[in-house]
Amino acid sequence: MRTTQRDARWQRHEIKDSAKLNLRIMERAVQVREARREDCPEIRQLIQELADFEEMPNGPKLDCAALQSDGFERERPEFGCLVAVCEERIVGYALYFNVYTTLDRKAVHLEDLYVSPDFRKRHVGSRLFDSVAKRTFDEGCQYLDFTVLSWNPAQGFYKAKGAVNVTEAEGWHAYRLDRRSLLSLASRLSRNGEYVVREATSDDLGAIGKLAKDAHVTLNVRISKYKKPKPDEISVISADETIGDKTSDDYYGYFVVESRRRVVGYALYCCAYSTWERLAMYLQELHVSPNEHSTDMKVDLMAAVAKFSLACFQRACEEDRCRVDFWVLDPKNDGQFYTSVGATDLTEIEEWNMYRLYELTKKPA
């Protein structure tokens, strides 16, 4: 019997409708929830799968016990984590942590988003991403950022979500100081008689806010339009706010350069978390007034951060894995300074791109 064109169309519609129904059933079968301590063995296995996907053969250095301790046994966990569960099996996870900026205040960094191959193209990754994004903005954070390898096809997924590739659009490059560079840099901390580098106090916050605002205006000349507030819309950090206390569990802090009783530069660091190496550190901001001898001051600020970071990793018994990561807008010019103090351009060498989501504007991909 010959199949008519109408019959063939109906068959195609039935197949398509059946596929949609199966997808809806699968979506209902997958639950996204907060990770629990007992999930760590399965999360650790997925972390290994992600490392294999990204062609990192040596494998992550943290183990299940570290995940349990850092995420579920501390008064202030080092990270947050959501998992996707299907029939009591964890099939995906999203791991993230807070970062801090002087003007935008709190933000979120998405360290990992991974779904097992058998559950891809079933909106599992979309639901995990949406859940982290919703939490980011519900908690008053200013943006969600993350890094993606340039060859990773997931870039299309993130762009469909409304995220901006700010490496592509604005030129931001990822840099890293490894243990050897940190040791070398820490030893360069000078004792310049014209200025002093010290830990910030609450009395310094007004000056830090003004410097951050000046730096923001300078950056705005060099970057594109994505949700950058006008100078009169910037909320400057106030003196009644606290800053990270290095003896507590706070996740950020400042060093400042003081010259002639004036704060003329600052460095902001944030504690971070890596599913590859466990504890990490971000140099979130570094700025010195252009009217000062900025090169020496910048080196000394970085040396202070390096020395502090080494001490933190040593206390955590992680000194063999210590690293400080940061982002640089102008790798051709500013990048020369950072490579001169031992930093490596990860975007150039490993093709890391920074993505940023500024607001919830897109429907699930």
Secondary structure, DSSP 8 states (H G I E B T S, - for coil): ----HHHHHHHHHHHHHHHHHHHHHHHHHEEEEE--GGGHHHHHHHHHHHHHHTT-TT--S--HHHHHHHHHSSSS-S-EEEEEEETTEEEEEEEEEEEEETTTEEEEEEEEEEE-GGGTTTTHHHHHHHHHHHHHHHTT-S-EEEEEETT-THHHHHHHTT-EEHHHHH--EEEEE-HHHHHHHHTT----TT-EEEE--GGGHHHHHHHHHHHHHHHHHHS--TT---GGG-----TTS----TTSS-SEEEEEEEETTEEEEEEEEEEEEETTTEEEEEEEEEEE-TTS-HHHHHHHHHHHHHHHHHHHHHHTT-GGG--EEEEES-TTTHHHHHHHTT-EEHHHHH-EEEEEE-S--S---
